[in-house]
Structures are given as structure tokens and as C-alpha cells.
Amino acid sequence: MYTKNIESTFEFWKEQSEKIEWFKTPKKITSKNELNYTQWFEDGELNLSYLCIDKHIKDGFGEQIAIIYDSPVTNTIQKITFNQLHQEVSKLAGGLQKLGLQKGDTAIIYMPMIPQALYSMLACVRIGVIHSVVFGGFAPNELAIRIDDCKPKVILTASHGIEVNRIISYKPMVDKSIEIANHKPNKVILFNRKNSPKIESKSYDIDYVSLFSNAESIEPLAVKSTHPSYILYTSGTTGKPKGVLRDSGGYATALKYAMKSVYGVNEGEVFWAASDVGWVVGHSFITYGPLINRNTTILFEGKPIKTPDASTFWRVLSEHKVKTMFTAPTAIRAIIKEDPNGELLKQFDLSHFKFQFVAGERCDKSTLTWLEEKLNIPIIDHWWQTETGSPMVANIAGELNDVKHGSSCLPVCGYDMRILNEEGKECAVNEEGYLVAKLPLAPGALLSLWNNHEGFQKSYLDQFKGFYVSGDGAYKDEDGYIFITGRVDDVINVAGHRLSTSDMEEVVSSHKSVVECAVFGMADQLKGQIPLALIVLRSNETINQESIQSEIVKEVREKIGAVASLRKVIVVKRLPKTRSGKILRKLLRNLADKVNFKIPSTIDDVAIIDEIKEIYIKNNILR
């Protein structure tokens, strides 16, 4: 199938596009937009909300379970049929329309893992409103940046989220972000959960339930295939988040293909992506992908451990008869830490469970081996990005290949993956280089960056003409298997969350006692990577070092959010630099991770390597 796709890309994707329902069938498979970038099915018209809901009701599956909301933190299991989903979504869409929202407007969704988050997404696309879901763990400052960038007419939020047994108030964070932001949304639509903390009412507040109750159910609006469905912000390397812009028709086509061929799930079966709606996995494989494919999707509000224990994942898989699951390796490592022998797993019937996918960060061999031994099913490590919206490299369930630990296997249909050196020439077998994809990208990949096509061009297309640059390093072995080696920029992966170290550096360097700093990702057994900050203090600094360190940790938590996981701040006398004054962050990371490396030829003083090693040993970074 892969070979067929590369040799006849257009015919292959025309075939795939025929597997979804269009209001107007596309005649153009690809075309160029005004910026000379390839777009898919330009003259086709459809609606994502229709494909996720109305089509299945029309086909006689209205009473099938569409969503299972499983919330161990509230002791709730709620099963929502396609008929019920239609009622929730079509009336909320009517409420949004009543507030004046129309096709092309934007809305921010800032919610925990509750059904109303999915209702909000589907209601937006139903009327052509471009949604931007912001992860609930982000602090007001980060939310304000996104408000100013996408300028939403409304924000849909909830009173609070629940983190194990701790309530996190969302509404005060929304209010604070609006106060900080230059752009002021017209309204905040607030869903009050049970046992909500007391919330200060604002003039712009609208009650979610009242809006819904007083609205009329409306039909889905036909939009062009190239109409943006959503903006999803991902960490950039310039300190400003990048708003990845997704289309509608190419996305629906890619997701239908991924669900059937990559994940091996047939219509009517149960699929679980254990992620968050604030990330791309939540968009593609909690919401749109499973629902387009008429799967029952699991919406899980909990953690792999402590809700109540390390058996939670196995309980969900067993109770809801999940066929395929997708999670980040960090979740599995947390379970292994609590239950190393997998004793808790033995009490559950997992006979219906056929495929375990992992992604979001590199999966170490020990975690893969543990899963293989305990589950005795294919464990599939695969790789993709927020930018592409669906898998790029995978061992696809519909066409399984041999597993090689450390490899995400082979390119998925639609992606001609290459490894290039600095000169843009293809690397030899087992030679590490830049992982790139030959243009055009498959359907569903980003259209551009929101209001920043110049940034899109610079970030992804300028380095190697005719190729999309992923930002990851990799190598191919003699069988064409791809091994991802890590980021080549400063974006790190903390428990599956992509975060910018330059954003953290900006916060760290703003401390009055800090003259210079470097923040970088170091390997962590549980989370994949965690940030480490090295700081150089101002001369004659009199404040206690421990006070400075705790102040910095607190400041990063407030400005970036707890998701940043910055816990370690180390004071150093100086940082390793090139002769031109650039800080050698990769060297710092290699030393922390005990990776073999060549001493950079541009280093200004080689003696600093031993200095840093001593500091790492003293602070238990190296043992």
C-alpha cells in the first residue's frame, strides 16, 4: 500500500476521499493556493460535525454509543449515543450562532476532559467557526498570548478541572488572561460543574446551560475542503507559540484512513486515545477520527495512577471492551513504577484488546518490552506531529511489519520520508541527519500558521527546498526503518507535551538576580524529558541561592504552567559558549544525558566541560 501511494499519490488519496461523505464531491485532488502551497480537494464541500454525527444517524446508528465519558476523579461513567450527541452539539451550535458567531470567526475552548469540551469543538465546526482548544494546564499568561493571536469572539470554559483529588479553578484563570490580553472576547460561556468553587461573576459571562436550553437545533453548514477547522498552538522556537492551521476535507480523509488502516479499527468498535483535548491527539483521535469512523471513543478524566491506582487503564480497557489504545510512554512508565510486575493487570479480561500504540515521545526499550510481555499483543511505537495531524511513521495495524525496538517503523502512506545532511543530500544508511518529508504533505497536514505564513515558510520549508522539515533528527537502517533521535531545535517533550525551552528561558532570565541562563531538556525515566535550568547570578549577589531557585520555579509555574515541570535550577559560574558567544545547550544536554559527543570545534574554553561535570555530580545529575 505504501509503495502504491508513493508511485500514485493523487490516485491513492482520491480513492481515500471517496470513503467519506461530501456535500459536493471534489473534482480537483490537489491545487496550489495563492501562496503556492499545495492544498487538497479544493472544490469539495463537507462538514466535520456532519461526518461525526448526522451521517451515522442517517445511516441508522443513532442509538450506537458515540462517547463513553469515564471519570474516576468524579466517579462518573456516562454513555452518550449519536442521537444524544446530535442534540447537545446542534443546540450549542444554535446558541453560538445566536451570539453572532458565523463562519470564519474564532473561539477558544479552555476546558477539562468533560463531554462539553467535545460538544464545543463539534458545535464550532458545525457552523464554520474556527476553534482553538487550549490545554487547561496552561497559566493565564499563556492563554492571553493565544487570545491576542487568534482574537476569539467567545471563550468556552468550565468552572474547574480536577487533578486527582485537587480542584483547579479554570474561570479565575480565564478572567486573569482576559485582563492581561489586549484583545477582549465578547463573551465567556461558562459551564458550571457540580461542586464548583465560588466564582466571581463578570459582565461578559453567559451560562452554558441557559445558552443551550434557549437555543434551537441547527443543521451543519457546508464549508469548503480548505476551510480552516481549527487552530492548535504548538511550542515554537522563537518564544511565540505557532498556531497550526488545519483544513477540513483533507483532515477528514486522512483521519478516516488512519483509523481504518493505521490503527486497525472498524466501524462500531471502541477506541481509546488516553490524551487530552488540548493536544493534537485529543483533536484527531479522541474527537474527530473515531467519530468520523463511527467508533465509540473514550473520554477519560483521570490519570494512569492515583485515580485510584495503577489498575485504572486496565479497568477502562476491560470494562469498555477497547480494541485499540493509544497513549504516551510516560503513562506506562508511571504504571510500571507503581506495579512493576503487572500484578494489577491480572484481574482484568483484556481478550478484546488487540493493539497498543505509543507516541508523543521516544519510547525506551524497557517500556516496550514490559508492555509486550504483559499484554502479549502488538505494541506499536509510531511518530507524528501536531503539524501533520495524523501518523507519519508507523507499523500500521493493517499491514504489520517486524518490530525493531527504538524505531517507529516505516513511513505511513502519504509521506515520502528522507534523512538529509546539512547540504541537503540524502544520508547514508545509519547516518543521522534531518528528518524531512518530500512535498506535498499528505492530506490533513497544516495549511499554514495562523496569520503567519512567513513563519510557516521559515520554520518548515526554507531549509531544504521541496521538503518539509520536521525539526527532528533521525536515521534509517538497511531495511528503511526510521529511528528518531530527538529534536534539533529547543522544543522539549515533557510527558508527551511539547514545550519551548526558550519560553522558559525568558521567564528564568527575567529574575532580577539572574544575569544569564540556559534551559534545556534532559532525559527522565518517567516523563521522557524534564527541563533543567542553569543560571549565572549577578556579581556580589546577596540573596540566598535557595530563595532564588525557588522563586524561579514558582515564576515558571505561574507564567508557563505546572505542565512545564521545571523543578531543578542550578547556579553555575559560567556557561559553555562558542567563540562568537552562543551558549552550547546541546553540549549541556549531552553531558546531562551521558551521551557520547564530539567537543564542538567552536568552543571557547574546553576546560568548562569538566567544570559542568563536577556541578552535575554535586547536584545528582550525574552519578
N, C-alpha and C positions, 0 to 999 in steps of 0.2 A: 504493500500500500504506500509506504514512504517513497519508494522509487517511482511509482506511478505519479505521485504528487509532484515530485521534483521535475520529472520529464514533461508533465502536462498540468501545471499548476492551475490554469484557468478552468480547464475541463473538470478537474477534480473538485474545485470549490463551487463550480456551477452545480455539479451533482449534489454536493452537500447542502447548498442553498435551497434545493428543491425539497429538502426534508423538513423545512419549516413552512408555516403558512404566511403568505404575503397578501396584503390588501391589493397591491399592484406588483405583479411579478417583474423582477428586474430583467432587462434585456442587455444592459451593459454589465459585464462582470467586473472589469476594472476600468478606471479612468483617472485622469490627473486633475487635481483641484487647482485653484488659482495660484497656489504656491508650488505647483509642480510636484506634489506629493501624491502617491497612489492611494485611491480610495476604492472601496468595494461596493458593488451593486447600487451605484449612484441613483439610478432612476427607479429603484424599487421603493415601495411604501409598506409599512407594517407598524405594529405597536408591541413593545415588550410586555406590557401589562396584559394585553390580549393573549399573547402566546403563553404567558404564565398562568392564566386563569380562565378567561372566556372560552378559549378553544377547547379546553378539556371538558367544560360544562356542555358545550355544543356537541361534543363527541360522546356524551353520556356518562362522564366520570365525575359529575358534580359532588357525589357523596364519597368519593375517594378522599382519604386523609392527605392534605397538602402539606401541613406543618405539624410537627409534634414539638410543642414547647415544653422542654424538660428543665425545670429549675430547682435543683436541690437546695439552693440558698433560700427559697421560699416554700419548699415542699409542695411544688406545683407540677402537675403534668396535665397539659391541655392539648387536645387534638382538634385541629381546625380543618374542616373539609374545604374543597374548592368552592362550594356554594357559600360557605361562611366567609371565606377569603374574599369572594366577589363582593359580598355585602360590605365588609369592612373597608375594602380598597375603593370601590366605586363611590361610596358615600363620602369618604375622606377626600377623594379627588374632587367631588362636588363642592365640599367645604372650601378647599383651596381655591377653586375657581370662583366661588362666591366672594372670597377675599381679594379677588382681582388678579390672581396669578394666571398667566397664559403661556403658551408655547414660547420657549426661548428664555423665560425668566429662570432665576436660580433660587434654590432653597437649601439651607444647611440642616442636616439631621444630626443631632447630638444626643444619642440615646444609648442605654444599656441593652443587653441581649434580651429584649422582650418583643412579643409579636408586633407591637406598634412601630418598631423600627422597620420591619419588613413592610407593614402596611403603608408607611410613609414613603418608602422607596417606590413601591409599586403604584401608589397614588400619584406621585410626581410624574413618572414616565407615562402614566395613563393620559395625562393632558399635555405632554411635551415639555414639562418643567424639568430643568436640569438639576439633579440633586447632587449634593456634596456631603457625604457622610463623614463626620469627624469622630475619631476614636474617643470614647468617653474618658480615657485616661489622660488626655491632654489638658494642660493647665490653661487658664483664661488667656494668657498672653499668646499661646499658640493658636487658640480658637480665634482670637482677634485678628491675627495675621491672615487667617483664611477668610474671615468676614470681609476684610478690606480687599482681598484679592478677587473673590468671586461675587461680592456685593449681593447677598441674598435678599429677596423681598421678605422672606419669613425664616424663622428658625423653629424647627420642631424638636422638642426636648421632653424629658421626663423629670419628675421631681427628684429622683435619686436612683443610683445604682447600688448593688450590694456586692461587696468584696469579701467572700467567705462569710464572716458574721459582722462585718462592719458596713455601715451605711455611708455612702458617698453622695453628698448633695450635689446634684447637677445644676439646678436652677441658679443658685448664687454664682456659680462659675460662668454661666451664660450671661447673667446680669453684669458681672465684672468685665467680661470680654466685650460687651456692647459699650460699656463705659470707656474702655481703652480704645476701641476701634474708631476710626474716622467715619466709616460707613455705618449708618444706623438702619437696621432692618425695620420694616413697618410693624411687624407683629412677631410675638413669640407664642407658639402653640404649645401649651403645657399639658402633658398627661400626668395626672396625679396618681401615683401608685398607692397601694394600701400601706398603712403605717408610715405615711410620708412625714418627714420632719416639717416643722412650721416654716412656711415660705413667705417672704415679703412680696406682696403683690405690686406689680408695676403697671403703668398705664398701657403698655403695649401687650400685656398678657391676654391670651384667649384660651379658654378651657377646651382641651382636646375633645372631651366627651360632648360638650354642648355644641361645638362646631359640627361634630359628626351627626348628632341627633337632629339638628336643624337643616341638614343638607339633603340634597336629592342625589340619587344614584345616577351616575353619568356613564356614557359609553366611551370606549377608548378612542383616542384621536389618531388618525393615520398620520405618521410622520415619515419623512424621507429616511432611507437607509443611513445616510450620512448625518442625520440629525444627532447632536450630542445627547447621550442618555445620562451621563454623569461626569462629574469632575472628582477625581480622587487624588488627594495630595500625598506625595511621597517625598522623602527627605532628599534635598538637593545638596550640592557641594559648595554652594555659594552663600549659604545661610538663609536663603529664601526657599520655602517649600515649592515643589514643582506640581502644578495642577494637571495631572494626566487627564486628557480628554478622550472619552470613549464614544464610539458611534453606536448605532442601534442594530442595523441589519447585519453587518459583518460580525458583530458581537454575538448576536443570536445564533448565527450559523456556526461560529466557532464553538460555542458552548454546547450546542446540540451534538456536534461531532465529538467533543471532549467527553461528554457524559457517556455516550454510547461506546466509543472506541478506546479512549484512554482509560477511563475509569470502569468500563465494563458493566454499566448499569442499564438495565432495560426499564421501559415504562412500567410504572406501578411498584417498583422496588424501592427500598429505603436506603437513603444515602445520608452520611453524616460528615460534614466538614467541621471539625472542632476548632473553630477560629472565632473571630469577632467581626460584626458587620462593618466596623471601622476600617478593616483591611480589605485588600483585593479578594482574598479567599472568601470573605463574607459576602461580597458582591457577586462573585462568579459562581461560588459553589455552596453557599448557604441559600442564596436567594435565586438569582436568575437561571443558572444552569439546571439545578434539579427541577425547578418548577416548569421551565420550558420543556424538559424531557418527561414531564408528568411523573416525577418521583416524589415520594414523601421525604421532606427534608427535616432534619433535626435542628432545632434552635435550642442550644444548650447554654443555660445561665449557671455556670459553676466552674470548678477547677478540677484538674486531674487528681488532686489530693485535697484533703481537708474539707470536702463537701460530700459526704462526711469523711471519706478516707480514700485510699489508693485503689479501691474497687469500683469507683464511680464509673469510669469509662467502660469497664466490662459489664456493669449493670445496665448501662444505657444500650450497649450493643446487643445484649441478650434480650432485654425487655422489649425493645422496639424492632427486633429482628433486622438489624442493619446488615446490608450486603457488603457495602464498601465504605471505608472510613478514611479520612484524610486528617492528619494532624501534624504538628511540628515536633521534631525530635526532642525539644526541651520538655514537652509534656510527658513523653515516655521516660525521659531521664528522671523526672520528678517521681514518677511511679516506681521506677527501679530503686531509687534511693529509699523509699518507704517500704517497698515489698520486693527485695532483691531476688527472692526465689519464686515469685509469682504465685504465692500460696492463695492470695485472694481471688485470683483468676479462676481457680479450680472449681469454685461453686457455681459457675455460670455455664449455660449451654450456648456455645458460640458456633454451632454447626451450620448456621445460615451465613456466617461471616466469611467472605471469600477473598477480599483484597484489603490490605492495609497500605495506604500511601503515606509517605512522609515528605515534607518540603518546608520551605521557609528559611532554612539554614542548612549548612552541611551536616549530614548525619554520620556520626562516627561509627566505626565497625562494631564496637561492643554493643551499642544500642540496637543496631540492625540484627546482630547475632542473637541478642536476647529475645527480640520480637520473633525471629524465625523459630527459635527453639520453643518458645512458649505458645505461639499461635499456630504454627505448622501450616501457614498459608503464605502466598507470595507477599513479600514485603518490598514495596516499590518506592525507591528514592527517586524523586523527579525534581525538575528545576524549571522555574519560570519567574516572571517579574510582574510587578504592578503594571508596568508599561504594556505588557502583552496581553494580560487579562486571562490567559489560559496557558496550559503547558507548552514549553518549547523543547524540552529534552525529557524523555520518559521511557520506561519499559512498559509499553501500553498493554493493558489487560487483555485487549482483543487479539494481541499478537505477541505473546510473552517471549522474551529472549532470556538467555542465561544471565544471572545476577553477578555483577562484579562489585564487591564492596568498595565504596568510595566513588563509584561512578553513578551518574544519573541516567546512564544507558545511552540511547541513540536519539537523534533529533525526531521530534514529532512532525507529522505531516504539516506542511506549510512553512517549515523552517529549514533553510539551507544553511547550516551552522558551519562556520570556519574558525580556525585559530590563526591569527595573523601576528607577525612580529612588528617591531616599531616602524619598519619600512613599508608595511602593508603587504608583505609577501607571506604566503602560507607557511606555517611552521612544519617542521619535520615531525614524524611520529614521536610521541612522548616529549615533545618540546613545548614548554609553557609559553603562552602568548595571550593576546587579547581575544576573548570570545566575542564573535560578531555573527550577525545574520545577514545573508545577502538579501538585498531589497528586490521586490517588495516584501514587506512582512505579511504574515497570514492575516485573514480577516479577524477583526476584533482587537487588533493591536491599536495602540494610541493613534488618534488623529493628529494630535499636536499637544502642546502645553497651553493651558487656558491663558489667552491674551499674551502669549509669549512664544510666538513661532520662532523668533530669533534664538531664544534659549533652547527650544526644541532642536533646531538645526545644530547649534553649537554643542549641546550635550550628547546628541546621539548620531549625527550624520556627518559632521565636518571632518572628523579624524581620519576616516577611511572612505573615500568616495565610492558610493554604490553599496555601502554596508551600514547596518545599524550596529552601534557599539553598545554592548550590554553593560559595560563597566566592571565585568568580572574577568578574572584571569582563568585560564583552563588549558588542558592539553588533551589530545586524542591518542588513544593507544592503537595498536596494529589492527584492531577489529572495528575501529571507528567509534568506540565508546568514549564519551566525554567525561572528564574528571574536572570538576570545578575547584579552583584553588583559592578563591576569595576575591574580595573587592580590590579594584585597582585605584579607587578613589577613597574618600574619607567617610563613606557611609558604612556603618556597622550594623550587625544583625543581633539584636538582643532578644532572645526567646521568640524569634520569628518576626520581631518588629524592626523595621528599618529606621534607623535614627542617624542624624547627621552629627558627627563629632565637631564640625565647625560651629554648629549652633551651640553646643555645649561649651566650646572654647570661648565663644563670645560672652557667655554668662560668667565663666570662670575668670576671664581676663578683666571683667568689669569690677571685680572685687578691688577695693582701694589698696590692699596690701600686695596685690599680685602685679609684677612687672612683666612677666612672660609666662606662657603656659603651652602645654601640648596635651591634647586629649585624643586617645586612640583606643581601639578595641583590642582586648586581649582574650585569649581563649578561656572559656569557662566550661567545666564539665556539665553543669546543669543547664545554663542558658545559651550555650554556644559561644557567645561573646558577651563581655561586660566592658564598660568604659573605665579607663584608668587615666587619671589626671596627674601630670607632673607640673609643679608650679615653682617659679623662681620669685622669691619675695623681694620687695624693695629693700635697699640698703638701710641698715640701722632700724629695721622693723622691730617695734617693741611689743606688739600684740602677741599673745600666746599662740604658738603654731597650731595647737589643737583647736583653739577657738576659730582660727582662720579656716581650718579644714572643715569643721562642722558647719560654719556659715556658708561655705561654698556648696557643700552637699545640699543644704537647705535651699539655697538660691536656685540651684539647678532643678530641684524638685518643684519649686514654685513656678519657674519660668518655662521649663520643658515638660514637667510632669513626672510622677513616680515611675512611669514606664522607662525613663532614661536609665534607672538603676545605677547611677553614679554613687558609689559608696567609698571609694578609695581615692584620696588626694594625698600626694606625696610631695614634700618640699625637697627641691634639689638646688644646688648652687648654680648650675648652668645646664643647658640643653645641647644635645649634639646638633651641629649645623654644617651646611655646606660652606664653602668659601664665600659664596655670594649671600650667605645669611639665611638660607632656607632651613627650617627645622626638619631633621631627618626622622619623621614619625614612623616610617616603615622600619627603620633600624630599631627604634624603641619597641615596636610591636614584636619584631623578630626576637629580640633579646628576652622579652617577657614570655614569649611562647616557646623559647628554647629551640628556635628554628635555625637550621644551618643557613648561613648567609655570607655573601661576599662583602667585605668592607667597602663602602662607597668610595670611589676614587676621588670624589669631590669633598670628602670630609675635611674639616679644617684642623681638627686635632684628634688623632686616633686614640689618645690616652683616655678620652671620655668614655670609651666603651667599658673599660674596667671600672671606672667611677660609677657608671649606671648599674653595672652588675652588682657591685657592692651595696648600692642603695636598694636594689631589688631583693637581695638576700636579707638585708636588715629588716625589710618590710614584708617578708614572707611571700614575695612574688616569685622568687627563685628559692629552691631548697636544695 
